[in-house]
Amino acid sequence: MKKIGLMGCGTVAGYGHLPALRDSKVWDLHAVFEPDPARRAAAQEKFGVPRAFDNVDAFFTSGLDAVAITSPAPCHLQNVRDAVRYGKPVLCEKPLAMTEQEGREMLAITQAANLPLFTGFTYRFGDEALKIKALLERGAVGILRTLRLVYIWNCHGRYELDAAGNRIEQRRREGRMLEGGPMVDCGVHDIDLARWWTKSEIVRFEGMGSWVQDYAAPDHVWVHMDHANGAHTMAELSFTYCHTAKEPVHKYLYDLIGTDGVIRYDGLTGILEVRSSEGTQTIGVEQGKNFGDMYNGFAKALETGLPGNLASAEDGMIATRIARKATEDAIAKRINVG
């Protein structure tokens, strides 16, 4: 098995990347890099990682064949620079970069070094996404014309308790808002799925937003996107849907409307449904992000030189550019009252 190292032992790494790599049949989880000593120790113990570092050079010289970057988005550029210095292929969590300029640098330096760089769009490997892709490819609803992609939730709630038991702003949610808000953090998945499902580039887009809290970025945001093939995608993202509710709920919905019907997916029930002139078909799906298959795809891509369902660095850069610009559009159009 090839040896992989992981950079950044935060929340997503803890519930997704690290378990998938620990249980992998194709990867040996060889080392982790994490500056925070508590997180580093916890990840090493929980997932049985033989090596854990807070020194970048020691991490990269520990015998790695490839690197997974799961650090916070502001760290991605430097992480990729370090991977290039040591000649390591990279799978990098979304959003790939903080800005399009950063994404272009990542793409340029990995291409110059002839190193693969993939974006970790896990949703591509979800059972629902793959089944929707197959339905579209066989023309189950005719020609796809409209995509409505909704993921509105509370981003783990507005408040948490500090060590003294005092209620404070929930730090993970606050960090994601400061990094750009829901479109940049979560919306990049929908932007990528829209391009992947339609097989058509986005030629025009516009963002709109609303504010419940007074961050620079909107905490509820929409992007409308026109594709080169005439299809249109609307993605709606929120971090303030039930963000102070005692009993929060969320909405995770896909509607794909074609010339002969609609594909509908409800992420709460796990039901995928096709309604067309042929009748109604209900398809069960396995729910949850499929980190395991994403890492299987990474290993296969390095072996064959073919990306398969993996998102390229360019895919990640495009999603970042659209998400950032849509958020900036919304900010520029904000009506300040009071």
Order of alpha helices (4+ residues) and beta strands (2+ residues): beta-alpha-beta-alpha-beta-alpha-beta-alpha-beta-alpha-beta-alpha-beta-beta-beta-alpha-alpha-beta-beta-beta-beta-beta-beta-beta-alpha-beta-alpha
